[in-house]
Amino acid sequence: MRGMTGHRRRLNRRQFGQALAAVVGASLPLASMAETSDPAPWLKLPPTPALPPPSKSDVAAVNGTKIYFAQFGAGEPVLLLHGGMGSSNYWGHQVPELAKHFSVIAMDTRGHGRSPVTSGAFGYRLFAEDVAALLDHLGVAKVSVVGWSDGAITGLQLAMMRPERVARLFAFGANSTLDGLKPNGARSPVFVAYAQRCRTEYQQLSPRPEKWPQLVEGLRAMWRSQPTFSREKLAGIKAPTAVADGEYDEIIKREHTEAMSRQIPGARLVMLPRVSHFAMLQNATQFNDALRSFLNG
């Protein structure tokens, strides 16, 4: 999308929801992105890593649902929030590095991964309320939040709604409004591969794997209408923030990422080269370096 001039076609809420729903619901073959003839890393979806053995893991009954969490390491607390349809396993390359210096909490968003679907309610405010309730359950007053995609949007929501709970915020691959989305980005080969992979992983992780259609339906409704963060709300974020993305993000417009970094007071813009929306998999070393630099202030 960068370099285009003149009129940009915008995907309205209904069109985006339909396009993304078609991707997550379609019975498409999962092509191995490693087999592509193009060696560009942003065109590949590397394997999903596994989390290392946690010091503690459990399913907490909080905020009217059940949330899986795992804890690693020791030090100042850092919370990892994954993207839509995925699970905390997607942080498998980050946890070992962060756990050397921090107390890391990885959670599965409600209805995702090991956290069962308990209702048809989905939304970024509800996700943020789940985070606050889990922190209460763990006795953690304030935490640095690292969010990717839906997890990054949840982090923004938490920083606006419960600023006293957020020490720092690293928001990767977020949008603040639907205008920040690229038309048909969810139909890119890497995103199609990701959606199909998530469905397979859900069957392996979820205590209620037959609930996948309900998860998709709930997310579809959310993606059609959220987020809707105003400039005023973003300007009210107090926590030190990094607004980050990959150079070749499939679904987020670069100019939107740049605008968000200007709208949040003092925010740092972090653009990682030669990676996409899945930078934590495509170049874990680069992602971890950026993350450590920010968390260490």
C-alpha positions as CSV (number, residue, x, y, z in Angstrom):
1,M,0.0,0.0,0.0
2,R,2.9,2.4,0.5
3,G,3.8,4.5,-2.5
4,M,0.2,4.6,-3.7
5,T,-1.1,8.1,-4.7
6,G,-4.6,9.4,-5.1
7,H,-7.7,7.7,-3.9
8,R,-7.4,4.6,-1.6
9,R,-10.3,2.2,-1.7
10,R,-11.4,1.6,1.9
11,L,-12.9,-1.6,3.1
12,N,-16.0,-0.9,5.2
13,R,-16.7,-2.8,8.4
14,R,-19.0,-5.4,6.8
15,Q,-16.7,-6.0,3.8
16,F,-13.7,-6.6,6.2
17,G,-15.7,-8.9,8.4
18,Q,-16.8,-10.9,5.4
19,A,-13.4,-11.1,4.0
20,L,-11.7,-12.3,7.2
21,A,-14.6,-14.6,8.0
22,A,-14.1,-16.2,4.6
23,V,-10.5,-16.8,5.3
24,V,-11.0,-18.3,8.8
25,G,-13.9,-20.4,7.7
26,A,-12.8,-21.7,4.3
27,S,-11.6,-25.2,3.8
28,L,-8.4,-24.3,2.0
29,P,-5.3,-26.5,1.8
30,L,-2.5,-25.3,4.0
31,A,0.4,-24.7,1.8
32,S,3.8,-24.7,3.4
33,M,5.2,-21.2,3.2
34,A,8.7,-22.6,3.5
35,E,8.2,-24.1,0.0
36,T,7.8,-20.8,-1.7
37,S,10.5,-20.0,-4.3
38,D,10.7,-16.4,-3.0
39,P,13.3,-16.3,-0.1
40,A,11.9,-13.1,1.3
41,P,11.2,-13.8,5.0
42,W,8.0,-11.8,5.0
43,L,6.4,-14.2,2.6
44,K,6.9,-17.2,5.0
45,L,5.1,-18.4,8.0
46,P,7.6,-20.3,10.1
47,P,6.4,-23.1,12.4
48,T,4.6,-22.2,15.6
49,P,7.1,-22.6,18.5
50,A,6.3,-24.3,21.8
51,L,6.5,-22.6,25.1
52,P,9.2,-23.7,27.5
53,P,8.2,-25.5,30.7
54,P,6.5,-22.9,33.0
55,S,7.2,-22.4,36.6
56,K,3.4,-22.4,37.0
57,S,0.4,-22.8,34.7
58,D,-3.3,-23.1,35.5
59,V,-6.8,-22.1,34.3
60,A,-8.2,-19.2,36.4
61,A,-11.9,-18.5,36.8
62,V,-12.0,-14.8,36.3
63,N,-14.5,-12.2,35.0
64,G,-17.1,-14.8,34.3
65,T,-14.8,-17.0,32.1
66,K,-11.8,-19.3,32.3
67,I,-8.3,-18.0,31.3
68,Y,-5.3,-20.2,30.8
69,F,-2.0,-18.7,32.0
70,A,1.6,-19.7,32.3
71,Q,4.4,-18.1,34.3
72,F,8.2,-18.1,33.6
73,G,11.3,-16.5,35.1
74,A,11.6,-13.8,37.8
75,G,11.8,-10.0,38.0
76,E,9.6,-7.2,36.9
77,P,6.3,-8.6,35.4
78,V,5.7,-8.7,31.7
79,L,2.4,-9.9,30.2
80,L,2.3,-11.3,26.6
81,L,-1.0,-11.0,24.7
82,H,-1.3,-13.0,21.4
83,G,-3.2,-12.3,18.2
84,G,-6.7,-13.4,17.1
85,M,-7.3,-17.1,16.6
86,G,-3.9,-17.9,18.0
87,S,-2.6,-18.8,21.4
88,S,0.3,-18.0,23.8
89,N,2.4,-20.6,21.9
90,Y,3.1,-17.9,19.3
91,W,5.4,-16.3,22.0
92,G,7.6,-19.4,22.1
93,H,10.7,-17.5,20.8
94,Q,10.2,-14.6,23.1
95,V,9.5,-16.2,26.5
96,P,13.0,-17.9,26.9
97,E,14.7,-14.6,26.3
98,L,12.4,-12.4,28.4
99,A,12.4,-14.9,31.3
100,K,16.1,-14.3,31.8
101,H,15.4,-10.9,33.2
102,F,11.6,-10.7,33.8
103,S,8.7,-12.5,35.4
104,V,6.8,-13.4,32.3
105,I,3.0,-14.1,32.2
106,A,1.6,-15.6,29.0
107,M,-2.2,-16.0,28.7
108,D,-4.6,-17.4,26.2
109,T,-7.3,-14.9,25.4
110,R,-10.9,-16.0,26.3
111,G,-12.1,-18.6,23.8
112,H,-8.6,-19.1,22.3
113,G,-6.0,-21.8,22.8
114,R,-6.5,-23.5,26.2
115,S,-9.0,-20.9,27.4
116,P,-12.5,-22.4,26.5
117,V,-15.3,-20.5,24.8
118,T,-17.7,-19.8,27.6
119,S,-20.0,-17.4,25.8
120,G,-20.6,-15.6,22.5
121,A,-19.2,-12.3,24.0
122,F,-16.0,-11.0,22.4
123,G,-14.6,-7.5,22.4
124,Y,-11.4,-5.6,23.2
125,R,-12.9,-4.0,26.3
126,L,-14.0,-7.4,27.5
127,F,-10.5,-8.8,26.8
128,A,-8.9,-5.9,28.7
129,E,-11.3,-6.6,31.7
130,D,-10.1,-10.3,31.5
131,V,-6.5,-9.1,31.7
132,A,-7.2,-6.9,34.7
133,A,-9.0,-9.7,36.5
134,L,-6.2,-12.2,35.8
135,L,-3.7,-9.7,37.2
136,D,-5.9,-9.4,40.3
137,H,-5.9,-13.2,40.5
138,L,-2.1,-13.3,40.3
139,G,-1.6,-10.4,42.7
140,V,0.1,-8.3,40.1
141,A,-0.6,-4.6,40.5
142,K,1.2,-3.3,37.4
143,V,2.7,-4.9,34.4
144,S,4.5,-4.2,31.2
145,V,2.3,-5.4,28.3
146,V,3.5,-6.8,25.0
147,G,0.7,-7.3,22.6
148,W,0.6,-8.6,19.0
149,S,-2.4,-7.8,16.7
150,D,-5.6,-8.3,18.7
151,G,-3.4,-8.6,21.8
152,A,-1.8,-5.2,21.0
153,I,-5.3,-3.6,20.6
154,T,-6.2,-5.2,23.9
155,G,-3.1,-3.6,25.4
156,L,-4.1,-0.2,24.1
157,Q,-7.6,-0.7,25.5
158,L,-6.2,-1.6,28.9
159,A,-3.8,1.4,28.9
160,M,-6.8,3.7,28.2
161,M,-9.2,2.0,30.6
162,R,-6.9,1.0,33.5
163,P,-3.8,3.2,33.2
164,E,-2.7,2.3,36.7
165,R,-2.2,-1.3,35.6
166,V,0.2,-0.7,32.7
167,A,3.8,0.1,33.3
168,R,4.9,0.0,29.6
169,L,3.2,-1.0,26.4
170,F,4.7,-2.6,23.3
171,A,1.9,-2.7,20.7
172,F,2.9,-4.7,17.6
173,G,0.6,-4.9,14.5
174,A,-2.3,-2.9,16.0
175,N,-4.9,-0.7,14.5
176,S,-7.0,1.9,16.4
177,T,-9.8,2.2,13.8
178,L,-11.0,0.1,10.9
179,D,-9.6,2.7,8.5
180,G,-6.2,1.4,9.4
181,L,-6.8,-1.9,7.7
182,K,-5.6,-2.8,4.2
183,P,-8.3,-4.0,1.8
184,N,-8.1,-7.8,1.3
185,G,-5.1,-8.1,3.5
186,A,-6.6,-11.1,5.2
187,R,-6.6,-12.9,1.9
188,S,-2.8,-12.8,1.5
189,P,-1.1,-16.2,1.4
190,V,0.6,-15.9,4.7
191,F,-2.7,-14.8,6.5
192,V,-4.6,-17.7,4.8
193,A,-1.9,-20.1,6.0
194,Y,-2.1,-18.6,9.5
195,A,-5.9,-19.0,9.7
196,Q,-5.8,-22.6,8.6
197,R,-2.9,-23.4,11.0
198,C,-4.9,-21.8,13.9
199,R,-7.9,-24.0,13.2
200,T,-5.6,-27.1,13.4
201,E,-3.9,-25.9,16.5
202,Y,-7.3,-25.2,18.2
203,Q,-8.2,-28.9,17.8
204,Q,-5.0,-29.8,19.7
205,L,-5.1,-27.1,22.4
206,S,-8.7,-26.3,23.3
207,P,-10.6,-28.2,26.0
208,R,-13.7,-27.8,23.7
209,P,-12.4,-28.0,20.2
210,E,-15.9,-28.3,18.8
211,K,-16.4,-24.6,19.8
212,W,-14.2,-23.3,16.9
213,P,-17.2,-22.1,14.9
214,Q,-18.4,-20.1,17.9
215,L,-15.0,-18.5,18.3
216,V,-14.9,-17.5,14.7
217,E,-18.4,-16.1,14.8
218,G,-17.6,-14.1,17.9
219,L,-14.4,-12.7,16.4
220,R,-16.1,-12.0,13.1
221,A,-18.6,-9.7,14.8
222,M,-15.8,-8.0,16.8
223,W,-13.6,-7.4,13.7
224,R,-16.6,-5.9,11.8
225,S,-17.0,-3.1,14.3
226,Q,-13.9,-2.7,16.5
227,P,-11.7,-1.0,17.5
228,T,-12.9,2.6,17.4
229,F,-10.3,4.4,19.5
230,S,-10.6,8.2,19.1
231,R,-7.5,10.4,18.9
232,E,-8.5,11.8,22.2
233,K,-8.5,8.4,23.8
234,L,-5.1,7.6,22.4
235,A,-3.8,11.0,23.5
236,G,-4.8,10.0,27.1
237,I,-2.4,7.0,27.2
238,K,0.1,7.7,30.0
239,A,2.3,4.6,29.9
240,P,5.5,4.7,27.8
241,T,4.5,3.1,24.6
242,A,6.1,1.6,21.5
243,V,3.9,1.4,18.4
244,A,5.5,-1.3,16.3
245,D,5.0,-3.2,13.1
246,G,6.7,-5.0,10.3
247,E,7.7,-3.4,7.1
248,Y,5.5,-5.7,5.1
249,D,2.5,-6.1,7.4
250,E,-0.3,-7.7,5.3
251,I,-3.3,-6.0,7.0
252,I,-2.1,-2.8,8.7
253,K,-1.4,0.4,6.7
254,R,2.0,1.8,7.5
255,E,0.6,5.4,7.6
256,H,-1.9,4.3,10.2
257,T,0.9,2.9,12.4
258,E,2.8,6.1,12.0
259,A,-0.2,8.2,12.9
260,M,-0.9,6.2,16.0
261,S,2.7,6.8,17.2
262,R,2.1,10.5,16.8
263,Q,-1.3,10.4,18.6
264,I,0.0,8.7,21.7
265,P,2.1,11.2,23.7
266,G,5.8,10.3,23.6
267,A,5.3,7.0,21.8
268,R,8.2,5.4,20.0
269,L,7.7,4.2,16.5
270,V,9.4,0.9,15.8
271,M,9.3,-0.5,12.2
272,L,11.0,-3.8,11.8
273,P,12.5,-4.4,8.3
274,R,11.9,-7.4,6.1
275,V,9.1,-8.9,8.2
276,S,5.3,-8.8,8.2
277,H,2.5,-9.1,10.8
278,F,4.3,-12.3,11.9
279,A,7.6,-10.8,12.8
280,M,8.0,-12.7,16.1
281,L,8.2,-15.9,14.0
282,Q,10.0,-14.5,10.8
283,N,12.9,-12.9,12.6
284,A,12.8,-13.7,16.3
285,T,16.2,-12.2,17.0
286,Q,15.3,-8.8,15.6
287,F,11.9,-8.8,17.3
288,N,13.5,-9.7,20.7
289,D,16.2,-7.1,20.4
290,A,13.5,-4.4,19.8
291,L,11.5,-5.7,22.7
292,R,14.4,-5.8,25.1
293,S,15.5,-2.3,24.1
294,F,12.0,-0.9,24.9
295,L,11.4,-2.8,28.1
296,N,14.8,-1.8,29.4
297,G,13.9,1.8,28.8
